[in-house]
Amino acid sequence: MHVVGWAHVDGAPLERMWLETRSGSAQVSALKRPDLPAFFDGSVDMIAAGFSVYLPGPPDVELVFRGEQNGVTYTAVVSAPRHPLPVVPSAAEGRDWDVALREAVDSAPEGSVLALGVRTHREDADLRLRAKFLGRTVVGVDIHPGIGVDVVADVHELDLVFGTESVAIVYSGSLLEHVAAPWIVARACSSVLVPGGYAVHHAPWAWPTHAQPNDFWRMSTGGLRQLFTPALGFEVVETGASTDVRMQVEPDDLAADDPRSKMLAFSTTHSAGTSWIIARRTGQQPAAATWPYAGTAAAETATHYPIDGLSEA
């Protein structure tokens, strides 16, 4: 159980404080609260009145706080809510991925599909994937041989293996986080696609580490838009995100000034677990993914970082 709040006696912070529940007790850590002086006639002392405390075990409906100030012990009993975390709006964006993928497959020009990173351990998984592209030849590509793999190749070099303007669709699901240079892969996708062809990719955003040591990247919908950019010959048709997740942090006697203490609030927030993009190749094939920056839309994008986006010092 993680509790964050503030406590005082007649406008002065407590010197020490403990939280007690049926599961045990723990001394709270100080947490700076620069917002509090505004509610206490500008008293800067109240900045030190904040606290944060973590107790292993399930939530308790009765919280007992004991604090000391000037040799006097104070006790306060607080009734916690009997309900779980409040319902928050979903972090999901856009339409259902499978519906959007099916429409992209139907809208793409005639031609085959390159399915990247599709090696699997099960024949039925391979059959289900290929069923998404009924009526089209599907060429499975992976860095290792296995079930579902028709061509062993490095996806950074698709155009060297398959030639330019050779396929109608390039697909991947949970591949981009494992490639060394996803911008090079995006350029290669643009190169092998015929004009009007589709790049359709699904990738993790808030997701546990996996497939070590080759787990390199996480991508939001905005990150995917930066990859499949007009600079590489793409027009973004649609993006989306799915699978609401919360992160549970297991703290270990965090000091008051330890930046990890901010992570204790992770369980009260949420994010989408996965992101996807559908992009159409419309522009000229880039000669190389030099990732132009100065004077481009990418440079302008940097100014969009929120002014209040910095974490507290």
Steps between C-alpha positions, in 0.01 A plus 500: 500500500635842401376812681591857407376808683587774744469551876558785743427623852383861508677577173828332588626173348543199725855400587436127458200298395398134464216325324343194662260249344403143577787393272769682695655843541754719322661838552398746233746679272496875456361622170538864399164668430561846351125529440410512871620851605224652288246343738683606820553876463816448299681305774803344331528259793206310355713394203644238736156375611460250219559131545515174309489151646483147366378199696514150353165326508142564389324837542346556841183697572638645824829692501653608830750784480723576799726802500735687732562869542684668787484182708123461461351199320191552284270233359256525212279225359402531135241284327618400155256443212349153484509499121791426263688766306262743329404430143711708264442569131649238272838574346395312187496708184341445163324195365550132560833390350363193324223703334743768385743235372229322304395824331862581412544155345185552294611849390860418407602452135526151361814322608666290764562555870829505688429386856799595716618325814235228481698197614284294735498166681154399383356422159154628599644841592655525155171402336308763699742770391481408133120494522511875562619542140268262313544517124857627524834322501660540842879480530614450858833667580711450812864515606479132604344202319189342648128445462347780295833611350531485122806723468777547757609862472585815694199731487733801485588384146162405354563687176830319444324165536166564328574795274328837484126544443444126528217452754163652587510466880771484765372370833651446843363425845734557797812517283606865502609495864755230417678658201818701550396794281122522443541810283708291258225237501242771425710616204531141378121459524453811288748372245339158445143632487334581171349851476182492706620197696442473874731469799302351791682458830405414857747564785514509881489826692459426874628144502736286710854431383516184290712309247824624654755612396322632190227709660590856403200728448147596608272699272194715560266589217692826472827309482369285215395816316856627532631175348261473208540861406459693173879534500509126424220516245202417723159647563354392834151363445414405856650426840361345814581363843347220705522296820478721811773419751609616845851461639556358847825608664658303783690762705768418755550757777511793262670812628303823491723645228520178298350570154360148499250609765301672225451158344275401789219693331524284187222272620260795508559586135469303182623481143437310182699180475534493123504737203438451129525688174374470146699712254482524121804545280435812296833675453827432328720222631763644734855419397599456864354554844718795594223618730503866389447733792608862463229712346255210470171407663700288745673812633164672540363195681758548777323822601184303579651360822273636776645786699374335819638162397809514721499284811560660836864548598 
